[in-house]
Amino acid sequence: MTPPLRRTLLIAGGAALAAPALARPALAQGLAPTPTMRGSANNYRPGAAIVPRIGQGGFWLTGTVRRAGDGAPIPRARIQIWAHTTEGHERDPHSHGATLTDAEGVFRMEMPQIVPAFGQAHGHLAYDAAHDENGYETVFLRPLLRSARDTSLTAHFVLRRA
């Protein structure tokens, strides 16, 4: 049998672990918008074509798009993606493509392996407001890979109404 003190600590610890899950809806009410990252708009191409993938693939860029405040998913949000890859530079037209989020606000794009440019392996993403009917502000992201050997990268957008 578990001693009473240990049982009390286990129950209290379990409640503390469950508390963040219970608080999520309350936290979502105050979800702050994602700020545009410095240097992330480099080589942006307004209106890049919506494509099933960029190049030969092998690397996955995924993420979500949510509304500031309540955190609701934004379906059919247009996300442009570009990067310096094994198949081209981030300024090359064939290194750009766009995709739309699904009903849950999730996007996925397969593309060639991202490689370091200027010493850092990174991707570029944009919520492309000028070419999207959802009515949110444009946001540019430039997330870094933890390692140049990573084969995926995840980025999340929280958008504010324009």
Beta strands, then each sheet from edge to edge (+ up, - down):
strand 1: 59-67
strand 2: 78-83
strand 3: 96-100
strand 4: 106-111
strand 5: 116-117
strand 6: 120-121
strand 7: 123-127
strand 8: 139-141
strand 9: 152-159
sheet 1: 4+ 1- 9-
sheet 2: 3+ 2- 7+ 8-
sheet 3: 5+ 6-
end
